[in-house]
Amino acid sequence: MSPVSVKRRLTMATTPLEESPQRGKVTITANVVGDGIREVDFLLNGRLVRITNIPPYLWEWDTRPLPNGEHLLEVQGLDARG
């Protein structure tokens, strides 16, 4: 199995909008399908922020320190072949 990358843009604002902006603590759950998953990496704006190898693959993201606007969240699942 090759590495899998899922990209999702999230918009943050101080007031709720129709596009479901996020503010505060948000739990991100990665649903990784396949055998032999070695690790799951969470990247925010291209920066690695969490590595986990224990399902369920979670990251509690505190959005408060970040400026309002769009931020890129990426999740990569890696198997034994990297």
PDB file with SEQRES, HELIX, SHEET and CRYST1 records, atoms N, CA, C and O in Angstrom:
SEQRES   1 A   82  MET SER PRO VAL SER VAL LYS ARG ARG LEU THR MET ALA          
SEQRES   2 A   82  THR THR PRO LEU GLU GLU SER PRO GLN ARG GLY LYS VAL          
SEQRES   3 A   82  THR ILE THR ALA ASN VAL VAL GLY ASP GLY ILE ARG GLU          
SEQRES   4 A   82  VAL ASP PHE LEU LEU ASN GLY ARG LEU VAL ARG ILE THR          
SEQRES   5 A   82  ASN ILE PRO PRO TYR LEU TRP GLU TRP ASP THR ARG PRO          
SEQRES   6 A   82  LEU PRO ASN GLY GLU HIS LEU LEU GLU VAL GLN GLY LEU          
SEQRES   7 A   82  ASP ALA ARG GLY                                              
SHEET    1 AA1 4 VAL A   4  MET A  12  0                                        
SHEET    2 AA1 4 GLY A  69  ASP A  79 -1                                        
SHEET    3 AA1 4 ILE A  37  LEU A  44 -1                                        
SHEET    4 AA1 4 ARG A  47  THR A  52 -1                                        
SHEET    1 AA2 2 LYS A  25  ALA A  30  0                                        
SHEET    2 AA2 2 TYR A  57  ASP A  62 -1                                        
CRYST1    1.000    1.000    1.000  90.00  90.00  90.00 P 1           1          
ATOM      1  N   MET A   1       0.840  -1.171   0.000  1.00  0.00           N  
ATOM      2  CA  MET A   1       0.000   0.000   0.000  1.00  0.00           C  
ATOM      3  C   MET A   1       0.889   1.238   0.000  1.00  0.00           C  
ATOM      4  O   MET A   1       1.887   1.287   0.718  1.00  0.00           O  
ATOM      5  N   SER A   2       0.541   2.208  -0.778  1.00  0.00           N  
ATOM      6  CA  SER A   2       1.276   3.469  -0.848  1.00  0.00           C  
ATOM      7  C   SER A   2       0.767   4.433   0.204  1.00  0.00           C  
ATOM      8  O   SER A   2      -0.342   4.265   0.711  1.00  0.00           O  
ATOM      9  N   PRO A   3       1.571   5.457   0.547  1.00  0.00           N  
ATOM     10  CA  PRO A   3       1.084   6.472   1.478  1.00  0.00           C  
ATOM     11  C   PRO A   3      -0.180   7.132   0.941  1.00  0.00           C  
ATOM     12  O   PRO A   3      -0.345   7.313  -0.265  1.00  0.00           O  
ATOM     13  N   VAL A   4      -1.052   7.479   1.851  1.00  0.00           N  
ATOM     14  CA  VAL A   4      -2.306   8.125   1.494  1.00  0.00           C  
ATOM     15  C   VAL A   4      -2.305   9.522   2.069  1.00  0.00           C  
ATOM     16  O   VAL A   4      -1.970   9.710   3.239  1.00  0.00           O  
ATOM     17  N   SER A   5      -2.667  10.488   1.284  1.00  0.00           N  
ATOM     18  CA  SER A   5      -2.715  11.863   1.753  1.00  0.00           C  
ATOM     19  C   SER A   5      -4.095  12.433   1.488  1.00  0.00           C  
ATOM     20  O   SER A   5      -4.604  12.368   0.369  1.00  0.00           O  
ATOM     21  N   VAL A   6      -4.690  12.987   2.520  1.00  0.00           N  
ATOM     22  CA  VAL A   6      -6.000  13.615   2.397  1.00  0.00           C  
ATOM     23  C   VAL A   6      -5.832  15.080   2.749  1.00  0.00           C  
ATOM     24  O   VAL A   6      -5.331  15.409   3.823  1.00  0.00           O  
ATOM     25  N   LYS A   7      -6.243  15.950   1.862  1.00  0.00           N  
ATOM     26  CA  LYS A   7      -6.121  17.382   2.100  1.00  0.00           C  
ATOM     27  C   LYS A   7      -7.504  17.987   2.243  1.00  0.00           C  
ATOM     28  O   LYS A   7      -8.422  17.671   1.486  1.00  0.00           O  
ATOM     29  N   ARG A   8      -7.631  18.854   3.217  1.00  0.00           N  
ATOM     30  CA  ARG A   8      -8.907  19.527   3.428  1.00  0.00           C  
ATOM     31  C   ARG A   8      -8.629  20.939   3.905  1.00  0.00           C  
ATOM     32  O   ARG A   8      -7.868  21.141   4.851  1.00  0.00           O  
ATOM     33  N   ARG A   9      -9.232  21.895   3.266  1.00  0.00           N  
ATOM     34  CA  ARG A   9      -9.087  23.281   3.710  1.00  0.00           C  
ATOM     35  C   ARG A   9     -10.170  23.591   4.720  1.00  0.00           C  
ATOM     36  O   ARG A   9     -11.349  23.316   4.496  1.00  0.00           O  
ATOM     37  N   LEU A  10      -9.750  24.169   5.840  1.00  0.00           N  
ATOM     38  CA  LEU A  10     -10.689  24.585   6.870  1.00  0.00           C  
ATOM     39  C   LEU A  10     -10.595  26.092   7.021  1.00  0.00           C  
ATOM     40  O   LEU A  10      -9.498  26.649   7.039  1.00  0.00           O  
ATOM     41  N   THR A  11     -11.720  26.743   7.128  1.00  0.00           N  
ATOM     42  CA  THR A  11     -11.752  28.182   7.330  1.00  0.00           C  
ATOM     43  C   THR A  11     -12.090  28.461   8.782  1.00  0.00           C  
ATOM     44  O   THR A  11     -13.002  27.850   9.339  1.00  0.00           O  
ATOM     45  N   MET A  12     -11.361  29.379   9.395  1.00  0.00           N  
ATOM     46  CA  MET A  12     -11.612  29.729  10.785  1.00  0.00           C  
ATOM     47  C   MET A  12     -12.077  31.173  10.881  1.00  0.00           C  
ATOM     48  O   MET A  12     -11.599  32.033  10.142  1.00  0.00           O  
ATOM     49  N   ALA A  13     -12.993  31.436  11.777  1.00  0.00           N  
ATOM     50  CA  ALA A  13     -13.477  32.790  12.018  1.00  0.00           C  
ATOM     51  C   ALA A  13     -13.998  32.851  13.444  1.00  0.00           C  
ATOM     52  O   ALA A  13     -14.185  31.822  14.093  1.00  0.00           O  
ATOM     53  N   THR A  14     -14.228  34.059  13.922  1.00  0.00           N  
ATOM     54  CA  THR A  14     -14.678  34.198  15.296  1.00  0.00           C  
ATOM     55  C   THR A  14     -16.170  34.009  15.453  1.00  0.00           C  
ATOM     56  O   THR A  14     -16.648  33.820  16.571  1.00  0.00           O  
ATOM     57  N   THR A  15     -16.912  34.053  14.373  1.00  0.00           N  
ATOM     58  CA  THR A  15     -18.350  33.802  14.452  1.00  0.00           C  
ATOM     59  C   THR A  15     -18.710  32.687  13.491  1.00  0.00           C  
ATOM     60  O   THR A  15     -18.123  32.592  12.414  1.00  0.00           O  
ATOM     61  N   PRO A  16     -19.664  31.837  13.857  1.00  0.00           N  
ATOM     62  CA  PRO A  16     -20.029  30.744  12.946  1.00  0.00           C  
ATOM     63  C   PRO A  16     -20.576  31.264  11.624  1.00  0.00           C  
ATOM     64  O   PRO A  16     -21.378  32.198  11.588  1.00  0.00           O  
ATOM     65  N   LEU A  17     -20.135  30.652  10.559  1.00  0.00           N  
ATOM     66  CA  LEU A  17     -20.603  30.965   9.213  1.00  0.00           C  
ATOM     67  C   LEU A  17     -21.181  29.707   8.594  1.00  0.00           C  
ATOM     68  O   LEU A  17     -21.057  28.620   9.160  1.00  0.00           O  
ATOM     69  N   GLU A  18     -21.804  29.843   7.451  1.00  0.00           N  
ATOM     70  CA  GLU A  18     -22.418  28.709   6.773  1.00  0.00           C  
ATOM     71  C   GLU A  18     -21.415  27.615   6.416  1.00  0.00           C  
ATOM     72  O   GLU A  18     -21.781  26.442   6.348  1.00  0.00           O  
ATOM     73  N   GLU A  19     -20.163  27.982   6.189  1.00  0.00           N  
ATOM     74  CA  GLU A  19     -19.140  27.016   5.789  1.00  0.00           C  
ATOM     75  C   GLU A  19     -18.531  26.275   6.974  1.00  0.00           C  
ATOM     76  O   GLU A  19     -17.513  25.603   6.806  1.00  0.00           O  
ATOM     77  N   SER A  20     -19.106  26.370   8.142  1.00  0.00           N  
ATOM     78  CA  SER A  20     -18.653  25.688   9.355  1.00  0.00           C  
ATOM     79  C   SER A  20     -17.216  26.012   9.731  1.00  0.00           C  
ATOM     80  O   SER A  20     -16.391  25.103   9.818  1.00  0.00           O  
ATOM     81  N   PRO A  21     -16.895  27.270   9.953  1.00  0.00           N  
ATOM     82  CA  PRO A  21     -15.549  27.608  10.417  1.00  0.00           C  
ATOM     83  C   PRO A  21     -15.314  27.016  11.807  1.00  0.00           C  
ATOM     84  O   PRO A  21     -16.258  26.749  12.550  1.00  0.00           O  
ATOM     85  N   GLN A  22     -14.068  26.821  12.135  1.00  0.00           N  
ATOM     86  CA  GLN A  22     -13.698  26.225  13.410  1.00  0.00           C  
ATOM     87  C   GLN A  22     -13.008  27.251  14.284  1.00  0.00           C  
ATOM     88  O   GLN A  22     -12.215  28.059  13.802  1.00  0.00           O  
ATOM     89  N   ARG A  23     -13.314  27.215  15.586  1.00  0.00           N  
ATOM     90  CA  ARG A  23     -12.636  28.082  16.547  1.00  0.00           C  
ATOM     91  C   ARG A  23     -12.652  27.371  17.883  1.00  0.00           C  
ATOM     92  O   ARG A  23     -13.689  26.862  18.309  1.00  0.00           O  
ATOM     93  N   GLY A  24     -11.507  27.333  18.548  1.00  0.00           N  
ATOM     94  CA  GLY A  24     -11.393  26.630  19.818  1.00  0.00           C  
ATOM     95  C   GLY A  24     -10.753  25.275  19.612  1.00  0.00           C  
ATOM     96  O   GLY A  24      -9.962  25.089  18.687  1.00  0.00           O  
ATOM     97  N   LYS A  25     -11.092  24.325  20.473  1.00  0.00           N  
ATOM     98  CA  LYS A  25     -10.523  22.983  20.366  1.00  0.00           C  
ATOM     99  C   LYS A  25     -11.397  22.116  19.468  1.00  0.00           C  
ATOM    100  O   LYS A  25     -12.611  22.029  19.651  1.00  0.00           O  
ATOM    101  N   VAL A  26     -10.754  21.480  18.499  1.00  0.00           N  
ATOM    102  CA  VAL A  26     -11.429  20.640  17.519  1.00  0.00           C  
ATOM    103  C   VAL A  26     -10.716  19.294  17.500  1.00  0.00           C  
ATOM    104  O   VAL A  26      -9.493  19.245  17.369  1.00  0.00           O  
ATOM    105  N   THR A  27     -11.462  18.210  17.629  1.00  0.00           N  
ATOM    106  CA  THR A  27     -10.856  16.886  17.545  1.00  0.00           C  
ATOM    107  C   THR A  27     -10.909  16.419  16.095  1.00  0.00           C  
ATOM    108  O   THR A  27     -11.979  16.320  15.495  1.00  0.00           O  
ATOM    109  N   ILE A  28      -9.735  16.135  15.550  1.00  0.00           N  
ATOM    110  CA  ILE A  28      -9.604  15.642  14.186  1.00  0.00           C  
ATOM    111  C   ILE A  28      -9.378  14.139  14.273  1.00  0.00           C  
ATOM    112  O   ILE A  28      -8.459  13.682  14.953  1.00  0.00           O  
ATOM    113  N   THR A  29     -10.214  13.375  13.586  1.00  0.00           N  
ATOM    114  CA  THR A  29     -10.094  11.925  13.550  1.00  0.00           C  
ATOM    115  C   THR A  29      -9.788  11.489  12.130  1.00  0.00           C  
ATOM    116  O   THR A  29     -10.488  11.866  11.190  1.00  0.00           O  
ATOM    117  N   ALA A  30      -8.737  10.692  11.978  1.00  0.00           N  
ATOM    118  CA  ALA A  30      -8.378  10.150  10.663  1.00  0.00           C  
ATOM    119  C   ALA A  30      -8.866   8.715  10.574  1.00  0.00           C  
ATOM    120  O   ALA A  30      -8.490   7.873  11.390  1.00  0.00           O  
ATOM    121  N   ASN A  31      -9.694   8.441   9.594  1.00  0.00           N  
ATOM    122  CA  ASN A  31     -10.144   7.079   9.332  1.00  0.00           C  
ATOM    123  C   ASN A  31      -9.223   6.486   8.278  1.00  0.00           C  
ATOM    124  O   ASN A  31      -9.346   6.794   7.092  1.00  0.00           O  
ATOM    125  N   VAL A  32      -8.304   5.636   8.710  1.00  0.00           N  
ATOM    126  CA  VAL A  32      -7.316   5.047   7.823  1.00  0.00           C  
ATOM    127  C   VAL A  32      -7.710   3.602   7.560  1.00  0.00           C  
ATOM    128  O   VAL A  32      -7.910   2.828   8.495  1.00  0.00           O  
ATOM    129  N   VAL A  33      -7.820   3.241   6.291  1.00  0.00           N  
ATOM    130  CA  VAL A  33      -8.230   1.898   5.899  1.00  0.00           C  
ATOM    131  C   VAL A  33      -7.029   1.174   5.311  1.00  0.00           C  
ATOM    132  O   VAL A  33      -6.305   1.729   4.485  1.00  0.00           O  
ATOM    133  N   GLY A  34      -6.823  -0.052   5.733  1.00  0.00           N  
ATOM    134  CA  GLY A  34      -5.733  -0.851   5.194  1.00  0.00           C  
ATOM    135  C   GLY A  34      -5.022  -1.620   6.285  1.00  0.00           C  
ATOM    136  O   GLY A  34      -5.217  -1.372   7.475  1.00  0.00           O  
ATOM    137  N   ASP A  35      -4.200  -2.552   5.860  1.00  0.00           N  
ATOM    138  CA  ASP A  35      -3.433  -3.366   6.804  1.00  0.00           C  
ATOM    139  C   ASP A  35      -2.039  -2.795   6.961  1.00  0.00           C  
ATOM    140  O   ASP A  35      -1.490  -2.199   6.034  1.00  0.00           O  
ATOM    141  N   GLY A  36      -1.477  -2.982   8.135  1.00  0.00           N  
ATOM    142  CA  GLY A  36      -0.087  -2.605   8.360  1.00  0.00           C  
ATOM    143  C   GLY A  36       0.165  -1.117   8.454  1.00  0.00           C  
ATOM    144  O   GLY A  36       1.250  -0.659   8.097  1.00  0.00           O  
ATOM    145  N   ILE A  37      -0.802  -0.350   8.921  1.00  0.00           N  
ATOM    146  CA  ILE A  37      -0.564   1.086   9.084  1.00  0.00           C  
ATOM    147  C   ILE A  37       0.476   1.287  10.180  1.00  0.00           C  
ATOM    148  O   ILE A  37       0.279   0.869  11.320  1.00  0.00           O  
ATOM    149  N   ARG A  38       1.568   1.922   9.828  1.00  0.00           N  
ATOM    150  CA  ARG A  38       2.679   2.145  10.761  1.00  0.00           C  
ATOM    151  C   ARG A  38       2.484   3.413  11.560  1.00  0.00           C  
ATOM    152  O   ARG A  38       2.755   3.445  12.760  1.00  0.00           O  
ATOM    153  N   GLU A  39       2.009   4.470  10.895  1.00  0.00           N  
ATOM    154  CA  GLU A  39       1.784   5.741  11.591  1.00  0.00           C  
ATOM    155  C   GLU A  39       0.857   6.613  10.779  1.00  0.00           C  
ATOM    156  O   GLU A  39       0.684   6.429   9.574  1.00  0.00           O  
ATOM    157  N   VAL A  40       0.270   7.564  11.468  1.00  0.00           N  
ATOM    158  CA  VAL A  40      -0.562   8.578  10.835  1.00  0.00           C  
ATOM    159  C   VAL A  40      -0.009   9.934  11.242  1.00  0.00           C  
ATOM    160  O   VAL A  40       0.165  10.211  12.429  1.00  0.00           O  
ATOM    161  N   ASP A  41       0.264  10.772  10.260  1.00  0.00           N  
ATOM    162  CA  ASP A  41       0.830  12.104  10.490  1.00  0.00           C  
ATOM    163  C   ASP A  41      -0.223  13.163  10.221  1.00  0.00           C  
ATOM    164  O   ASP A  41      -0.954  13.083   9.235  1.00  0.00           O  
ATOM    165  N   PHE A  42      -0.300  14.152  11.096  1.00  0.00           N  
ATOM    166  CA  PHE A  42      -1.171  15.310  10.925  1.00  0.00           C  
ATOM    167  C   PHE A  42      -0.286  16.514  10.644  1.00  0.00           C  
ATOM    168  O   PHE A  42       0.637  16.808  11.403  1.00  0.00           O  
ATOM    169  N   LEU A  43      -0.575  17.210   9.545  1.00  0.00           N  
ATOM    170  CA  LEU A  43       0.189  18.403   9.188  1.00  0.00           C  
ATOM    171  C   LEU A  43      -0.766  19.588   9.105  1.00  0.00           C  
ATOM    172  O   LEU A  43      -1.882  19.469   8.597  1.00  0.00           O  
ATOM    173  N   LEU A  44      -0.318  20.713   9.605  1.00  0.00           N  
ATOM    174  CA  LEU A  44      -1.100  21.938   9.551  1.00  0.00           C  
ATOM    175  C   LEU A  44      -0.281  22.993   8.829  1.00  0.00           C  
ATOM    176  O   LEU A  44       0.806  23.362   9.273  1.00  0.00           O  
ATOM    177  N   ASN A  45      -0.808  23.471   7.720  1.00  0.00           N  
ATOM    178  CA  ASN A  45      -0.103  24.461   6.897  1.00  0.00           C  
ATOM    179  C   ASN A  45       1.297  23.983   6.525  1.00  0.00           C  
ATOM    180  O   ASN A  45       2.247  24.764   6.494  1.00  0.00           O  
ATOM    181  N   GLY A  46       1.407  22.663   6.240  1.00  0.00           N  
ATOM    182  CA  GLY A  46       2.679  22.087   5.816  1.00  0.00           C  
ATOM    183  C   GLY A  46       3.625  21.713   6.935  1.00  0.00           C  
ATOM    184  O   GLY A  46       4.707  21.193   6.667  1.00  0.00           O  
ATOM    185  N   ARG A  47       3.253  21.962   8.189  1.00  0.00           N  
ATOM    186  CA  ARG A  47       4.112  21.678   9.340  1.00  0.00           C  
ATOM    187  C   ARG A  47       3.577  20.466  10.098  1.00  0.00           C  
ATOM    188  O   ARG A  47       2.390  20.413  10.422  1.00  0.00           O  
ATOM    189  N   LEU A  48       4.441  19.497  10.382  1.00  0.00           N  
ATOM    190  CA  LEU A  48       4.055  18.312  11.129  1.00  0.00           C  
ATOM    191  C   LEU A  48       3.703  18.715  12.561  1.00  0.00           C  
ATOM    192  O   LEU A  48       4.517  19.319  13.260  1.00  0.00           O  
ATOM    193  N   VAL A  49       2.474  18.372  12.993  1.00  0.00           N  
ATOM    194  CA  VAL A  49       2.028  18.761  14.334  1.00  0.00           C  
ATOM    195  C   VAL A  49       1.720  17.561  15.224  1.00  0.00           C  
ATOM    196  O   VAL A  49       1.634  17.709  16.443  1.00  0.00           O  
ATOM    197  N   ARG A  50       1.551  16.377  14.641  1.00  0.00           N  
ATOM    198  CA  ARG A  50       1.283  15.184  15.450  1.00  0.00           C  
ATOM    199  C   ARG A  50       1.578  13.929  14.644  1.00  0.00           C  
ATOM    200  O   ARG A  50       1.270  13.843  13.455  1.00  0.00           O  
ATOM    201  N   ILE A  51       2.187  12.949  15.326  1.00  0.00           N  
ATOM    202  CA  ILE A  51       2.406  11.614  14.791  1.00  0.00           C  
ATOM    203  C   ILE A  51       1.788  10.643  15.788  1.00  0.00           C  
ATOM    204  O   ILE A  51       2.024  10.749  16.992  1.00  0.00           O  
ATOM    205  N   THR A  52       1.000   9.699  15.290  1.00  0.00           N  
ATOM    206  CA  THR A  52       0.436   8.685  16.163  1.00  0.00           C  
ATOM    207  C   THR A  52       0.419   7.343  15.450  1.00  0.00           C  
ATOM    208  O   THR A  52       0.291   7.269  14.228  1.00  0.00           O  
ATOM    209  N   ASN A  53       0.552   6.280  16.245  1.00  0.00           N  
ATOM    210  CA  ASN A  53       0.455   4.936  15.675  1.00  0.00           C  
ATOM    211  C   ASN A  53      -0.566   4.098  16.434  1.00  0.00           C  
ATOM    212  O   ASN A  53      -0.578   2.871  16.334  1.00  0.00           O  
ATOM    213  N   ILE A  54      -1.422   4.776  17.194  1.00  0.00           N  
ATOM    214  CA  ILE A  54      -2.430   4.097  18.006  1.00  0.00           C  
ATOM    215  C   ILE A  54      -3.819   4.508  17.529  1.00  0.00           C  
ATOM    216  O   ILE A  54      -4.194   5.675  17.637  1.00  0.00           O  
ATOM    217  N   PRO A  55      -4.594   3.537  16.994  1.00  0.00           N  
ATOM    218  CA  PRO A  55      -5.969   3.868  16.608  1.00  0.00           C  
ATOM    219  C   PRO A  55      -6.836   4.047  17.853  1.00  0.00           C  
ATOM    220  O   PRO A  55      -6.539   3.429  18.876  1.00  0.00           O  
ATOM    221  N   PRO A  56      -7.861   4.837  17.820  1.00  0.00           N  
ATOM    222  CA  PRO A  56      -8.224   5.699  16.697  1.00  0.00           C  
ATOM    223  C   PRO A  56      -7.212   6.834  16.562  1.00  0.00           C  
ATOM    224  O   PRO A  56      -6.696   7.340  17.559  1.00  0.00           O  
ATOM    225  N   TYR A  57      -6.940   7.221  15.338  1.00  0.00           N  
ATOM    226  CA  TYR A  57      -5.923   8.226  15.045  1.00  0.00           C  
ATOM    227  C   TYR A  57      -6.531   9.608  15.247  1.00  0.00           C  
ATOM    228  O   TYR A  57      -7.294  10.089  14.409  1.00  0.00           O  
ATOM    229  N   LEU A  58      -6.184  10.247  16.376  1.00  0.00           N  
ATOM    230  CA  LEU A  58      -6.796  11.517  16.772  1.00  0.00           C  
ATOM    231  C   LEU A  58      -5.753  12.602  16.970  1.00  0.00           C  
ATOM    232  O   LEU A  58      -4.587  12.331  17.256  1.00  0.00           O  
ATOM    233  N   TRP A  59      -6.206  13.837  16.811  1.00  0.00           N  
ATOM    234  CA  TRP A  59      -5.414  15.010  17.169  1.00  0.00           C  
ATOM    235  C   TRP A  59      -6.385  16.066  17.673  1.00  0.00           C  
ATOM    236  O   TRP A  59      -7.351  16.404  16.990  1.00  0.00           O  
ATOM    237  N   GLU A  60      -6.130  16.585  18.864  1.00  0.00           N  
ATOM    238  CA  GLU A  60      -6.943  17.683  19.375  1.00  0.00           C  
ATOM    239  C   GLU A  60      -6.272  18.989  18.990  1.00  0.00           C  
ATOM    240  O   GLU A  60      -5.226  19.356  19.527  1.00  0.00           O  
ATOM    241  N   TRP A  61      -6.892  19.677  18.055  1.00  0.00           N  
ATOM    242  CA  TRP A  61      -6.347  20.898  17.462  1.00  0.00           C  
ATOM    243  C   TRP A  61      -6.921  22.103  18.192  1.00  0.00           C  
ATOM    244  O   TRP A  61      -8.134  22.312  18.201  1.00  0.00           O  
ATOM    245  N   ASP A  62      -6.051  22.889  18.799  1.00  0.00           N  
ATOM    246  CA  ASP A  62      -6.467  24.137  19.447  1.00  0.00           C  
ATOM    247  C   ASP A  62      -6.255  25.256  18.436  1.00  0.00           C  
ATOM    248  O   ASP A  62      -5.123  25.664  18.177  1.00  0.00           O  
ATOM    249  N   THR A  63      -7.346  25.746  17.871  1.00  0.00           N  
ATOM    250  CA  THR A  63      -7.262  26.739  16.798  1.00  0.00           C  
ATOM    251  C   THR A  63      -7.033  28.161  17.316  1.00  0.00           C  
ATOM    252  O   THR A  63      -6.718  29.058  16.534  1.00  0.00           O  
ATOM    253  N   ARG A  64      -7.187  28.374  18.618  1.00  0.00           N  
ATOM    254  CA  ARG A  64      -7.156  29.747  19.155  1.00  0.00           C  
ATOM    255  C   ARG A  64      -5.870  30.521  18.877  1.00  0.00           C  
ATOM    256  O   ARG A  64      -5.952  31.725  18.634  1.00  0.00           O  
ATOM    257  N   PRO A  65      -4.677  29.900  18.896  1.00  0.00           N  
ATOM    258  CA  PRO A  65      -3.467  30.683  18.618  1.00  0.00           C  
ATOM    259  C   PRO A  65      -3.306  31.102  17.157  1.00  0.00           C  
ATOM    260  O   PRO A  65      -2.465  31.946  16.847  1.00  0.00           O  
ATOM    261  N   LEU A  66      -4.102  30.524  16.259  1.00  0.00           N  
ATOM    262  CA  LEU A  66      -3.945  30.803  14.831  1.00  0.00           C  
ATOM    263  C   LEU A  66      -4.782  31.999  14.398  1.00  0.00           C  
ATOM    264  O   LEU A  66      -5.842  32.258  14.967  1.00  0.00           O  
ATOM    265  N   PRO A  67      -4.304  32.729  13.391  1.00  0.00           N  
ATOM    266  CA  PRO A  67      -5.102  33.848  12.874  1.00  0.00           C  
ATOM    267  C   PRO A  67      -6.321  33.330  12.113  1.00  0.00           C  
ATOM    268  O   PRO A  67      -6.319  32.211  11.599  1.00  0.00           O  
ATOM    269  N   ASN A  68      -7.352  34.155  12.050  1.00  0.00           N  
ATOM    270  CA  ASN A  68      -8.525  33.807  11.243  1.00  0.00           C  
ATOM    271  C   ASN A  68      -8.115  33.657   9.789  1.00  0.00           C  
ATOM    272  O   ASN A  68      -7.163  34.294   9.336  1.00  0.00           O  
ATOM    273  N   GLY A  69      -8.830  32.817   9.063  1.00  0.00           N  
ATOM    274  CA  GLY A  69      -8.552  32.607   7.648  1.00  0.00           C  
ATOM    275  C   GLY A  69      -8.450  31.140   7.332  1.00  0.00           C  
ATOM    276  O   GLY A  69      -8.756  30.298   8.177  1.00  0.00           O  
ATOM    277  N   GLU A  70      -8.022  30.819   6.124  1.00  0.00           N  
ATOM    278  CA  GLU A  70      -7.901  29.436   5.687  1.00  0.00           C  
ATOM    279  C   GLU A  70      -6.608  28.815   6.181  1.00  0.00           C  
ATOM    280  O   GLU A  70      -5.562  29.462   6.216  1.00  0.00           O  
ATOM    281  N   HIS A  71      -6.698  27.553   6.561  1.00  0.00           N  
ATOM    282  CA  HIS A  71      -5.548  26.772   6.989  1.00  0.00           C  
ATOM    283  C   HIS A  71      -5.660  25.401   6.347  1.00  0.00           C  
ATOM    284  O   HIS A  71      -6.760  24.859   6.235  1.00  0.00           O  
ATOM    285  N   LEU A  72      -4.543  24.835   5.926  1.00  0.00           N  
ATOM    286  CA  LEU A  72      -4.535  23.552   5.248  1.00  0.00           C  
ATOM    287  C   LEU A  72      -4.214  22.440   6.243  1.00  0.00           C  
ATOM    288  O   LEU A  72      -3.154  22.446   6.870  1.00  0.00           O  
ATOM    289  N   LEU A  73      -5.132  21.489   6.384  1.00  0.00           N  
ATOM    290  CA  LEU A  73      -4.941  20.318   7.224  1.00  0.00           C  
ATOM    291  C   LEU A  73      -4.709  19.121   6.317  1.00  0.00           C  
ATOM    292  O   LEU A  73      -5.520  18.836   5.436  1.00  0.00           O  
ATOM    293  N   GLU A  74      -3.593  18.414   6.535  1.00  0.00           N  
ATOM    294  CA  GLU A  74      -3.278  17.222   5.768  1.00  0.00           C  
ATOM    295  C   GLU A  74      -3.100  16.049   6.721  1.00  0.00           C  
ATOM    296  O   GLU A  74      -2.565  16.210   7.818  1.00  0.00           O  
ATOM    297  N   VAL A  75      -3.548  14.872   6.306  1.00  0.00           N  
ATOM    298  CA  VAL A  75      -3.379  13.650   7.068  1.00  0.00           C  
ATOM    299  C   VAL A  75      -2.724  12.626   6.158  1.00  0.00           C  
ATOM    300  O   VAL A  75      -3.195  12.383   5.047  1.00  0.00           O  
ATOM    301  N   GLN A  76      -1.635  12.026   6.630  1.00  0.00           N  
ATOM    302  CA  GLN A  76      -0.932  11.021   5.846  1.00  0.00           C  
ATOM    303  C   GLN A  76      -0.896   9.721   6.626  1.00  0.00           C  
ATOM    304  O   GLN A  76      -0.458   9.695   7.776  1.00  0.00           O  
ATOM    305  N   GLY A  77      -1.355   8.641   6.008  1.00  0.00           N  
ATOM    306  CA  GLY A  77      -1.235   7.313   6.597  1.00  0.00           C  
ATOM    307  C   GLY A  77      -0.098   6.582   5.934  1.00  0.00           C  
ATOM    308  O   GLY A  77      -0.064   6.476   4.708  1.00  0.00           O  
ATOM    309  N   LEU A  78       0.851   6.067   6.727  1.00  0.00           N  
ATOM    310  CA  LEU A  78       2.007   5.374   6.177  1.00  0.00           C  
ATOM    311  C   LEU A  78       1.995   3.909   6.597  1.00  0.00           C  
ATOM    312  O   LEU A  78       1.709   3.586   7.750  1.00  0.00           O  
ATOM    313  N   ASP A  79       2.308   3.025   5.648  1.00  0.00           N  
ATOM    314  CA  ASP A  79       2.390   1.609   5.967  1.00  0.00           C  
ATOM    315  C   ASP A  79       3.853   1.222   6.172  1.00  0.00           C  
ATOM    316  O   ASP A  79       4.728   2.088   6.209  1.00  0.00           O  
ATOM    317  N   ALA A  80       4.115  -0.062   6.302  1.00  0.00           N  
ATOM    318  CA  ALA A  80       5.467  -0.543   6.593  1.00  0.00           C  
ATOM    319  C   ALA A  80       6.464  -0.182   5.507  1.00  0.00           C  
ATOM    320  O   ALA A  80       7.661  -0.088   5.778  1.00  0.00           O  
ATOM    321  N   ARG A  81       5.994   0.022   4.282  1.00  0.00           N  
ATOM    322  CA  ARG A  81       6.899   0.391   3.177  1.00  0.00           C  
ATOM    323  C   ARG A  81       7.173   1.875   3.127  1.00  0.00           C  
ATOM    324  O   ARG A  81       7.956   2.332   2.295  1.00  0.00           O  
ATOM    325  N   GLY A  82       6.535   2.645   4.012  1.00  0.00           N  
ATOM    326  CA  GLY A  82       6.771   4.069   4.099  1.00  0.00           C  
ATOM    327  C   GLY A  82       6.032   4.863   3.116  1.00  0.00           C  
ATOM    328  O   GLY A  82       6.154   6.088   3.094  1.00  0.00           O  
TER     329      GLY A  82                                                      
END                                                                             
